[in-house]
Amino acid sequence: MFLENVMKKLFIGFSKNRLLNLFAVHCHILHPISRAFVAGETMDEAVDVVKELNKDGCAATIDILGESVIASEKIDEVVSEYQTLIRRIHDEKLRASISIKLSHVGLSIGRTCCDANICRIAETAEQYGIAIEIDMEGSEDTENTIEVFRMLLKKYPMVSFRLALQAYLHRTHECDIEKLAEEGVAIRLVKGAYKESPLVAYQHMESIRGVCAMLINYFAREDVCARGNHLAIGTHDQILIKHAKHVLEQMALPKNTFEFQMLYGMCVQEQHRLVKEGYKMRIYVPYGTRWFPYFMRRMAERPANVWFVIRGVLRGLFDGEIRKRVFKTLKTMDKKAHQDR
Ligand SMILES: Cc1cc2nc3c(=O)[nH]c(=O)nc-3n(C[C@H](O)[C@H](O)[C@H](O)COP(=O)(O)OP(=O)(O)OC[C@H]3O[C@@H](n4cnc5c(N)ncnc54)[C@H](O)[C@@H]3O)c2cc1C
């Protein structure tokens, strides 16, 4: 437990380190390893992955990787890439929604910037009939993210929006869920992937799982369903998956009352099993060059992944071509650091 906490802290720390990010993006040694959890660097690669998932009976939600962007010209590029992605989903008849981190479209600058940009994306989504999922980030952004979600619901009633809520945050079960459920919303319930203080978040798996189970029960209640609320459960946790299935059975609810969601590349057999059993399954498919923070959060969740990376890096280092690239990247970064000073 102690070691797991240290590892978690370390990898979440890495995910926010600018130099490591720069290194990962420019150095090709980690690129093949990142493919375990990332569909690729381009939209074409993500679309190919989604086509395969659709063939296997899974829907997808496509995320363009990136977060905490503060350069407005970069945000403009992200917005237009999301708009292109929406058109692509529509034109290629993919069974897919898009997932967005608000700090990728301006929340790190401020609400005005974020609202303007997310609205540009929502307008395109409205035009093409594509659903939008809003990811949840660190707790400092929770309040704003919920407010933006509410603004979107009001302004674009024809668009399907879903909001991710994190079970580890005290506020989720203390107030957010009930307030939102009064309005009839679609929620993606996840445990939470960031390092949060014990003042705001549960730290132990048992408590977090307990909150998840409680909220699954809540969304199966007749009065809650009747208000049009819909729950997607974003987890790979066998205990929670079993619990959700059991609740549906006990309440005699149809299997499509809940949607299961999993991350691309994880528990693939379980994804197929659930589809075969008749449950709704959606896979979160991230793509893009800014994969490092996402990848580090996956490391933080599961220390066993670290050995997978070490093995990959060692294999890469014995490959002469990759060794040359590492040195070249380090040299470029050194030069850039001198120029920045
Ligand atoms: C579709 C989806 C969307 C998400 N969106 C958000 C979001 O918006 N905001 C947010 O904070 N978090 C998000 N998360 C991440 C989530 O909060 C958890 O950090 C993550 O899902 C791990 O918790 P778990 O319940 O899946 O699995 P755990 O209980 O941590 O583990 C259960 C099993 O899942 C597998 N597993 C779990 N993690 C990994 C991994 N990294 N690598 C390999 N196998 C693994 C293992 O087999 C493990 O035994 C999302 C998760 C999913 C599935």
The ligand as a MOL file (V3000), in Angstrom:
LIG
                    3D

  0  0  0     0  0            999 V3000
M  V30 BEGIN CTAB
M  V30 COUNTS 53 58 0 0 0
M  V30 BEGIN ATOM
M  V30 1 C -13.8780 5.0210 -19.8750 0
M  V30 2 C -13.1160 5.6430 -18.7690 0
M  V30 3 C -13.0740 7.0280 -18.6660 0
M  V30 4 C -12.3740 7.6140 -17.6250 0
M  V30 5 N -12.4380 8.9800 -17.4630 0
M  V30 6 C -11.8610 9.5400 -16.4020 0
M  V30 7 C -12.0220 10.9320 -16.1290 0
M  V30 8 O -12.6830 11.6660 -16.8570 0
M  V30 9 N -11.4190 11.4430 -15.0250 0
M  V30 10 C -10.6820 10.6530 -14.1720 0
M  V30 11 O -10.1800 11.1670 -13.1660 0
M  V30 12 N -10.5080 9.3430 -14.4130 0
M  V30 13 C -11.0610 8.7690 -15.4960 0
M  V30 14 N -10.9030 7.4330 -15.7060 0
M  V30 15 C -9.9060 6.6580 -14.9310 0
M  V30 16 C -10.4920 6.1470 -13.6350 0
M  V30 17 O -10.7220 7.2040 -12.7570 0
M  V30 18 C -9.5410 5.1320 -12.9650 0
M  V30 19 O -8.3450 5.7730 -12.6520 0
M  V30 20 C -9.2040 3.9330 -13.8110 0
M  V30 21 O -10.2950 3.4760 -14.5590 0
M  V30 22 C -8.7240 2.7560 -12.8840 0
M  V30 23 O -9.7400 2.3430 -12.0300 0
M  V30 24 P -10.5950 1.0000 -12.3250 0
M  V30 25 O -11.8040 1.0360 -11.5070 0
M  V30 26 O -10.7910 0.8810 -13.7980 0
M  V30 27 O -9.6190 -0.1590 -11.9970 0
M  V30 28 P -8.8330 -0.5810 -10.6450 0
M  V30 29 O -9.7320 -0.9190 -9.5340 0
M  V30 30 O -7.7670 0.4360 -10.4210 0
M  V30 31 O -8.2090 -1.9200 -11.1790 0
M  V30 32 C -9.0380 -3.0380 -11.5310 0
M  V30 33 C -8.3710 -3.8280 -12.6390 0
M  V30 34 O -8.3900 -3.0390 -13.8530 0
M  V30 35 C -7.1960 -3.2240 -14.5670 0
M  V30 36 N -6.4950 -1.9270 -14.6360 0
M  V30 37 C -6.7990 -0.8120 -13.9630 0
M  V30 38 N -5.9590 0.1870 -14.2960 0
M  V30 39 C -5.0980 -0.3270 -15.1880 0
M  V30 40 C -3.9800 0.1970 -15.9000 0
M  V30 41 N -3.6010 1.4500 -15.7660 0
M  V30 42 N -3.3070 -0.6250 -16.7280 0
M  V30 43 C -3.6930 -1.9100 -16.8990 0
M  V30 44 N -4.7440 -2.4790 -16.2540 0
M  V30 45 C -5.4350 -1.6930 -15.4150 0
M  V30 46 C -6.3930 -4.2560 -13.8170 0
M  V30 47 O -6.7250 -5.5350 -14.3340 0
M  V30 48 C -6.8910 -4.1090 -12.4030 0
M  V30 49 O -6.7170 -5.2640 -11.6430 0
M  V30 50 C -11.6260 6.8130 -16.7180 0
M  V30 51 C -11.6970 5.4300 -16.8190 0
M  V30 52 C -12.4280 4.8350 -17.8110 0
M  V30 53 C -12.4840 3.3530 -17.8730 0
M  V30 END ATOM
M  V30 BEGIN BOND
M  V30 1 1 1 2
M  V30 2 1 2 3
M  V30 3 2 2 52
M  V30 4 2 3 4
M  V30 5 1 4 5
M  V30 6 1 4 50
M  V30 7 2 5 6
M  V30 8 1 6 7
M  V30 9 1 6 13
M  V30 10 2 7 8
M  V30 11 1 7 9
M  V30 12 1 9 10
M  V30 13 2 10 11
M  V30 14 1 10 12
M  V30 15 2 12 13
M  V30 16 1 13 14
M  V30 17 1 14 15
M  V30 18 1 14 50
M  V30 19 1 15 16
M  V30 20 1 16 17
M  V30 21 1 16 18
M  V30 22 1 18 19
M  V30 23 1 18 20
M  V30 24 1 20 21
M  V30 25 1 20 22
M  V30 26 1 22 23
M  V30 27 1 23 24
M  V30 28 2 24 25
M  V30 29 1 24 26
M  V30 30 1 24 27
M  V30 31 1 27 28
M  V30 32 2 28 29
M  V30 33 1 28 30
M  V30 34 1 28 31
M  V30 35 1 31 32
M  V30 36 1 32 33
M  V30 37 1 33 34
M  V30 38 1 33 48
M  V30 39 1 34 35
M  V30 40 1 35 36
M  V30 41 1 35 46
M  V30 42 1 36 37
M  V30 43 1 36 45
M  V30 44 2 37 38
M  V30 45 1 38 39
M  V30 46 1 39 40
M  V30 47 2 39 45
M  V30 48 1 40 41
M  V30 49 2 40 42
M  V30 50 1 42 43
M  V30 51 2 43 44
M  V30 52 1 44 45
M  V30 53 1 46 47
M  V30 54 1 46 48
M  V30 55 1 48 49
M  V30 56 2 50 51
M  V30 57 1 51 52
M  V30 58 1 52 53
M  V30 END BOND
M  V30 END CTAB
M  END
